[in-house]
């Protein structure tokens, strides 16, 4: 049996040798005429395009000219069941959950509906250059099966978990402490580590889980310490006040999770806008990851994430769309929103830092550094090819650029799915802009 020939993808290439928040833009490397050699779903070689072409004459060549080749985007906080209600008008967080989210999530008891929405969500992500996502499902195990099954069919590396809620949610959208534990355990056995799939222990957030349920999920995590645990933390001031009323014995919001065994290096906390000093210090000490969801934070009016301050203090931070609270599937638009929030907070985030957040930073936040999120030999070949002149407005601005970062920045600020020429998953092109 003859092995498939390698593929050589040629264009500008961009990767990272370190965190540019710590090392500055020099932590990124860029080649104006580079190549990525892909074999058996992995990156087999990197270097100058013509050197690789000469060294591998049997390779199938995909020459993208001046387009940019990067690791695919990694979306660290997603609610795939909210795909259908993205960009819904006029609600604060609690009203938004009650008015839009919970009615939509009830529909995911139907496996056929869950399968349709899982496929729609993943295909929209691929069209926007996102190759990995960490998603909440609903309380229904069928919703997890749908999302992980759809990702498996596409060969994607994704993470997801049954969203556990046993109070402060409508009839038909609550489980119990025991059901949360047992159904999650069954899903772990069915899906975790199968192909490129991972299970994530998923209490929605403290207000919708009783102390008994949080204890049950803490015990489950203790039994499976290699898994991630995802939840929400300090998104809106009304939410924080609600948590204070529900858990009066807790020192703060984070203490609720820690007291139930839900804080550690594998914890991934979405939003983290209104953190107290003790919470910041404890998050860093525990090695937990924080996920910045800028389009969601502005769309729902939650507040301004302190990216510069948190990264400056050594926190682990990823980037996410938070669809459907977030208003775009595009990680380009998400980077732009992060830049805008940085400006409002008095910090101009460099393009290298933004791109790192959307790739290597998010991969590290999800415990996937060394597998995805960067161009390096031996990493999985999840790639995105970006047209740096995808619209007339972007093209005319990029033409005036004095250096690579100035040429890339207009695509960050004005780009969308039209900028995504191709999306590669495990060494195969799954999306092409031209169809």
Secondary structure, 3 states (H helix, E strand, C coil): CCCCCCEEEEEEEEEECCCHHHHCHHHEEEEEEEEEEEECCEEEEEEEHHHHHHHCCCCEEEEEEEEEEEECEEEEEEEHHHHHHCCCCCCCHHHHHHHHHHHHHHHHHCHHHHHHHHHHHHHHHHHCCEEEEEEECCCCHHHHHHHHHHHHHHCCCEEEECEECCCCCCCCCCCCHHHHHHHHHHHHHHHCCCCCEEEEEEECCHHHCCHHHHHHHHHHHHHCCCCEEEEEECCCHHHHHHHHHHCCCCCCHHHHHHHCCCCCCCEEEEECCCCCHHHHHHHHHHCCEEEECHHHHHHCCCCCCCHHHHHHCCCEEEECCCCCCCCCCCHHHHHHHHHHHHHHCCCCCCHHHHHHHHHHHHHHHCCCCCCCCCCCCCCECCEEEECCCCCHHHHHHHCCCCCHHHHHHHHHHHCCHHHEEEEEECCEEEEECCC
